[in-house]
Amino acid sequence: MDGKALAARLSKKYETRSPFRLADELGFIVVTAPLVDMRGFQQRIKRQNIIYVNSDLDPKQQDLVCAHEMGHHSMHRGMNRIFMNLNTQFVVQKFENEANLFSLELIYPDEDLLPFLNRSITDAATYMGMSVQPATWRMQTVPIPAIDYYAS
């Protein structure tokens, strides 16, 4: 399942787009603590899913990290980035990009981003708290509303 469909399904089922509330609904333990040189990560210990979020980040960034880690859990279950980096030729950036896009799809529904269709991508990126590249990918998934030329 792609990130957009997954985000839509989860937000509808649990009636929230808040990553922390969604994580709670899904049974994750979320730990916020100062993390050295890391924004966040997730792990599974004794059949319990845990997301760690750097407490030094601002609330918007904490939301993005929490959603990003849920994206990894949902779309990349069983993958270990450290193992892949050290022992395989996989390009792990693809998985990071997918998790970033999932986080943006979850937190920012299409209707919230419609005003940015007529603005610069930099404005959209600033609003979303992401760099230009993931913001560009997210904006490309926002459907352009149909214009009713016959409406009065």
Backbone torsions as a table, in degrees:
resi	resn	phi	psi	omega
1	MET	NA	136.2	-180.0
2	ASP	-76.8	164.4	-175.8
3	GLY	-60.7	-39.3	-178.6
4	LYS	-65.2	-47.1	179.9
5	ALA	-64.9	-40.9	179.1
6	LEU	-64.1	-45.8	179.0
7	ALA	-61.4	-43.1	179.6
8	ALA	-64.4	-43.3	-179.4
9	ARG	-64.1	-46.0	-178.9
10	LEU	-66.8	-43.6	-178.2
11	SER	-66.1	-34.8	178.1
12	LYS	-71.7	-46.9	-177.5
13	LYS	-61.4	-43.0	-175.8
14	TYR	-100.2	2.3	176.7
15	GLU	53.2	43.2	176.2
16	THR	-156.6	151.3	170.9
17	ARG	-114.8	4.4	177.3
18	SER	-75.8	117.5	-178.5
19	PRO	-59.2	-39.1	-178.3
20	PHE	-69.6	-39.7	176.7
21	ARG	-67.1	-41.1	179.0
22	LEU	-64.3	-42.8	178.1
23	ALA	-58.5	-42.1	178.0
24	ASP	-62.9	-45.5	179.1
25	GLU	-60.4	-34.1	-178.4
26	LEU	-85.1	-1.8	176.3
27	GLY	87.2	14.1	176.1
28	PHE	-75.1	148.5	164.5
29	ILE	-95.2	125.9	178.9
30	VAL	-111.5	123.7	-179.5
31	VAL	-113.0	122.6	172.9
32	THR	-105.6	126.0	-178.1
33	ALA	-158.2	157.7	175.4
34	PRO	-63.2	126.5	178.6
35	LEU	-117.9	129.7	-178.0
36	VAL	-79.1	122.5	176.1
37	ASP	56.4	31.6	-177.5
38	MET	-150.9	139.4	177.5
39	ARG	-87.0	-33.9	179.1
40	GLY	175.1	170.2	174.6
41	PHE	-163.5	168.3	177.2
42	GLN	-133.0	153.3	177.8
43	GLN	-150.8	165.6	177.5
44	ARG	-122.6	122.4	179.5
45	ILE	-130.4	125.4	178.9
46	LYS	48.2	51.4	178.2
47	ARG	61.7	21.6	177.6
48	GLN	-118.9	129.1	178.9
49	ASN	-89.8	129.3	-177.8
50	ILE	-126.3	132.6	174.0
51	ILE	-113.2	130.1	176.0
52	TYR	-107.7	129.6	-179.2
53	VAL	-124.9	133.2	-179.9
54	ASN	-66.3	118.6	-178.4
55	SER	-71.8	-12.5	178.7
56	ASP	-79.0	-9.1	179.2
57	LEU	-80.8	155.3	175.2
58	ASP	-72.3	163.1	-175.4
59	PRO	-56.0	-38.2	179.1
60	LYS	-63.7	-43.2	178.8
61	GLN	-68.1	-35.9	176.6
62	GLN	-62.7	-41.0	176.3
63	ASP	-59.9	-45.8	-179.4
64	LEU	-62.0	-41.6	-179.6
65	VAL	-66.5	-44.9	179.5
66	CYS	-59.8	-46.4	179.0
67	ALA	-64.5	-40.6	179.0
68	HIS	-58.1	-46.0	-178.7
69	GLU	-68.2	-35.8	174.2
70	MET	-64.6	-35.1	176.2
71	GLY	-61.6	-44.8	176.3
72	HIS	-59.1	-46.4	-177.7
73	HIS	-60.1	-43.5	-175.5
74	SER	-76.9	-37.3	-173.6
75	MET	-101.8	-19.8	-173.6
76	HIS	-129.6	34.7	-176.4
77	ARG	-54.1	134.6	177.0
78	GLY	86.7	-5.1	179.0
79	MET	-88.3	141.3	179.9
80	ASN	-121.7	109.5	-174.3
81	ARG	-61.5	-42.6	-178.7
82	ILE	-61.7	-45.5	177.7
83	PHE	-60.7	-45.8	-178.6
84	MET	-62.8	-41.4	179.3
85	ASN	-61.8	-41.6	-173.9
86	LEU	-85.5	-26.9	-168.8
87	ASN	-124.5	-1.4	-177.9
88	THR	-133.6	174.5	176.3
89	GLN	-101.8	9.0	178.9
90	PHE	-59.1	144.0	173.4
91	VAL	-93.0	99.2	-173.9
92	VAL	-71.7	-14.0	179.4
93	GLN	-60.6	-30.8	177.3
94	LYS	-58.5	-43.6	-179.8
95	PHE	-68.9	-36.8	177.2
96	GLU	-64.9	-42.1	178.8
97	ASN	-62.8	-42.1	178.7
98	GLU	-63.1	-41.8	179.2
99	ALA	-67.8	-37.9	176.0
100	ASN	-61.8	-46.1	-179.1
101	LEU	-65.1	-40.4	176.2
102	PHE	-58.0	-44.3	-178.6
103	SER	-61.4	-40.5	179.0
104	LEU	-70.4	-37.2	178.0
105	GLU	-65.0	-39.1	-179.0
106	LEU	-69.0	-49.9	-172.2
107	ILE	-77.4	-36.0	-174.3
108	TYR	-116.5	94.6	177.3
109	PRO	-65.8	159.6	-177.6
110	ASP	-50.4	-44.9	-175.9
111	GLU	-62.5	-28.7	176.8
112	ASP	-72.0	-23.3	-175.7
113	LEU	-98.5	-7.3	-179.6
114	LEU	-53.3	-42.2	-179.8
115	PRO	-60.9	-22.2	-177.7
116	PHE	-85.5	-4.7	176.1
117	LEU	-64.8	-25.5	-179.7
118	ASN	-106.2	17.2	-179.8
119	ARG	-125.5	177.9	-178.4
120	SER	-74.2	154.5	177.6
121	ILE	-65.4	-28.3	176.7
122	THR	-63.3	-40.1	176.3
123	ASP	-62.0	-44.1	179.6
124	ALA	-64.5	-43.0	179.5
125	ALA	-62.2	-42.6	178.5
126	THR	-62.3	-45.4	179.0
127	TYR	-58.6	-43.1	-177.3
128	MET	-81.0	-15.0	-178.8
129	GLY	75.2	28.6	-179.1
130	MET	-126.0	166.4	174.7
131	SER	-72.8	171.6	-174.7
132	VAL	-62.4	-40.1	-175.2
133	GLN	-62.1	-53.8	178.1
134	PRO	-64.6	-33.2	177.3
135	ALA	-64.2	-38.8	177.2
136	THR	-62.0	-46.7	178.9
137	TRP	-59.7	-43.3	-178.2
138	ARG	-65.6	-44.1	-178.8
139	MET	-64.3	-27.7	178.1
140	GLN	-70.1	-16.2	179.5
141	THR	-96.4	-1.9	178.5
142	VAL	-83.1	118.0	-178.9
143	PRO	-69.9	137.7	177.6
144	ILE	-75.8	125.5	-178.3
145	PRO	-64.5	143.0	176.9
146	ALA	-71.7	143.7	177.9
147	ILE	-100.7	127.1	177.8
148	ASP	-93.6	100.0	-177.0
149	TYR	-71.2	-14.5	-176.8
150	TYR	-97.2	-6.3	178.0
151	ALA	-71.5	143.1	-178.1
152	SER	-94.2	NA	NA
